[in-house]
Amino acid sequence: MNTDGMSTWVRPPAVAGLFYPDDPVRLAEEVDELVKGAMYDADGGPAPKLLVVPHAGYVYSGPTAGCGYARLAPVADVIRRVVLFGPAHRVAVDGMALTGAGSFATPLGIVPVDQELEGIVLAHPAVCVDDRAHAQEHSLEVHLPFLQRLLGAFTVLPLVCGRADADTVADVMALVWGGPETLIVVSTDLSHYHDHMSAQEIDRRTAANIVAREPAAIGPYDACGAVPLRGALELARRRDLSVELIDLRTSGDTAGGRDRVVGYGAFAIA
């Protein structure tokens, strides 16, 4: 800790070279291609205040993530704060966990943790600090290179979500909602390890429930990030925000066989 009581240690990348390239030139090129390949019409709809995007390896979910992130193009120069909500894959978490790190590193550089927002959410009883939950977690990390390529200078507030109900997550999201300078990202994949046709059917049903803002209809096997997703939908209901499906596909559409696939969706809430 420095003399101001702010953490100076950097959370290193855990999945660079596994989920995405660890070479900065290759990484930048891949992210740019994924976003450019989305072919988003900047006049096609409102820019999202909250973005739901997947978190698998780029070869699998990158095209869907690119479709989501392309929607930020009209407001990329305005966004200066990003709040990330993702599921805990490796460590059990009660509520939502921050990290004690002062910044996150990727091959593209350093992203500082937003100390002001950190103080705000830590006042909520469902939020704690747990570095174990962040050490090997990929659900937040994989989004940082997209944000680094799309935005200018920005801060991040990373929240790993464990056991929490939709109202609690929505309450925490509301604390950091902010204005146009703040983007909230919910990280989730959809169904896991069904055959391609079954996954398509399951994910179409889940996508319909997401668009209809039905948090109670999202089961734990419908989305691995069901906890933050339900919270986002609850907040969308409270604020009467619209939810738009941007892209829906499976790993069978991108890379890999069709016997056991993972589903991916991108949604804009505005």
N, C-alpha and C positions, 0 to 999 in steps of 0.2 A: 504493500500500500504506500502511496506517496503521502506527502505532508497534508494534503487536502482530504485524505481519507478515501480517495478514489483509486480503484484498482488499476494497476498498470500492466498486469500480465495479459498475454494474448492467448486466446483459445486457438490452437493450431488446427488446420484442416484434418479431419479424420478419414474422409473418403475420397480425397483427391487421388487420381490414378486408379480408382475403383468405380465410382459412380460417374465421374467426369474426368477429363484429361488433367494431368498434373503439370503439363507444360503450359505456361501462360499464353503463348502465341496460339497454340492449338485450341486451348480453351476459349479464348476470345473469338477465334474464327468459328468454332462450333456453335457457340451461343448466338453469334450474329446470324449464322445460317439458319438456326432453328427459329429465330424471331422473324427473319426475312421470309422464310418459307411459309409463314402463317398467312401471308398475303392479306393482311387486315386493311380494310378501307377505313381510314381515320375518321370519315364522316358517317360511319355506319351505325353509331350508337354512342351513348354517354360513356365516358371513361369511368372505370370502376373505382369506388371508394374502398371496396373490399374484393379481393381476388382469391378465388379458390383454385389451386393448381396442384399437380401431382409431384411426387418426390422420389421416383425411382431413378435408376441409372439413365443418363441422357439418351442412350441408344434405344431405350424402351419408352420412357415417358417424355423425353425431350420435345418431340413434335407437339404434344398436347400442351406442355408447359409454355412452349414458344407461342402457341396460339393465344394463351392467356396473357402472357407478358407483352405481346404486340399491342394489346389494347391500351397499354400505358403510354404509347407514343405521344398522344396529344397533350399529356400532362407531365411528361417526364421531367421537364424543366422546373416544375412546381414542387414535386415531391421531395421532401428533405428528411422525412422520418418514415421508417418502415417497422411495423410491429408484426412479428412472425409468431404464429400459433401452429404448433405441430405435435403429433403424437409421440409419446415415449415408447420406443421400441425395445430398449435394453434394460431400463431401470424402472421399477415401480415408483410412481409419483402420486402423492396425495395432493390433489389440486393442480396447481401450475407452478413450474420451477423456472426461475431465472438462473443465470450463471454469475459467479463472482468475477469473471473476466471483464476487463475493461474494453476489450475489442475482440473481433473475430478475424482470422486470417484465411485467405484463399490464395491460390496461385496468382490472382489478379491484384492482390494488395490487402490492405487492412481496412476493416469497417468498425468504427467506434460504437460501443454500446451507449445508448441514450441514457445518461445518468438522471436526467430530470424525470423522464417517464418511468424509469426504474424505481425512483423514490415514490412516485404516485401509486404504482401497482403494489409495491411492497406494503402499503398501508392496508391492503385488502387481506383478510385472514386466510384466503385460499391460495395466496402466493407466497412462495418461499424461495430460498437460494439453495440449489443443489447442483454442484458441479459434476457429480457422477452422472446425472441425467443428461448432461450436455457433452460429456467427454467423447463418446463414440456415436452420438446421435446424428443421423444423416437427414432427418426430415426438415430441419431448418437450414443446414449448411448448403444443401444443393441449390437453394434459391439465391444465395448470395451472388454467384457469378452472373446470373441473369440481371439482377439489380445493379451490379457494378457496371455492366455494359450499357444499361439503359438509362440510368440516372446520373446526375452529377454527384457532388458530395452529399452523403446522407448518413444518418445514424440508424442503428437497428436496436430493437428491443426484442430479444429472443425468449419465447415462453414455450417450454415443453409441457404438454398437457397429459395428465394421468386420470385419476378418478375425480370427476367433477360433473355436475349436472349442467344442463343447458342454461338455466337462469344464472348460475354462478359465472360461467364463462362469458355470457352476454354482459353481465355486470362489469367484469374486468375489461372487456372490449370497449364498453361505453366510457370507461375512465380514460382511455387513450385514443378515443375517436378523433379528436382534434378537428382541424379544418382541411383544406385542400392540400396542405403540406404533408399530411399524414396518410399513408397507405397501410391497410391491414391485409396481411396475406395468411390464408388458412391453407395448410399443407396436408393433403390427403390423397391416397390412392383409393380406388374403389374395390370391387370384388377381387378375391384372390383364389387362384388355382382351380378354377372351373375350366371346362372346355370352352372354346371360343364362342360358340353359339349360345351356350348357357350363360356365359358371362355377359354377352350382349343383352340378353333378355333381363338379367338381374340389374345391370347398370342402367338400362333404359328406364326401368322402374325407379331406381334410386334417383336418377337425374330428374325424373318427373316430380318426385317428392321434394327434391332440392328447389326446383323452380317454383313449386307450390308453397315453399317456406313451411315445410312440415317437419320440424326437428324430431318429433316423437316417432316418425316413420323411418328414421335412419337407424338401422340396427348395427350392432358391433361388427357384423360380418359383411355389411354393405359398404363400409368405408373404414380403413384403418385409422383415419383421423376423425372418427365419428364424434369424439368429444368436442374438439374445437369447431367442427362443422355444425353440430347441433347448436352450439352457442351463437355462431354467426347467423344461422337461420332464425333463432329466437330474437336476436337483435334486429334483423331485417323485418320481422313481424312487428316488433315494437315501433319501429320507425317508418313502417309502411314503405320499405324499399323494394325495388324490383330485382328479381334474380334472372339472369340470362344464361342459358347454356351456350358456351362458345365452341366446345369441342368434346367429342366422346369417342373413345376407341380403346383397344386392348393391345397388350404386347404382341398378340398375334397379328396385328395390323402393322407393327413397326419392326420388331426384331425378335425372332424366336418362333417356336412351334405353336400349334393351336390346341394342343392337348391339355396344357395347364397354363393359363394366362392370368395376367393381372389387368384390371380395368383402370382406365385413367379418364378423368374429366376436368374441364376447365370451365369456370363459371364467373360471371361478373355480377357484383351486387352494387347497385347505384341508386 
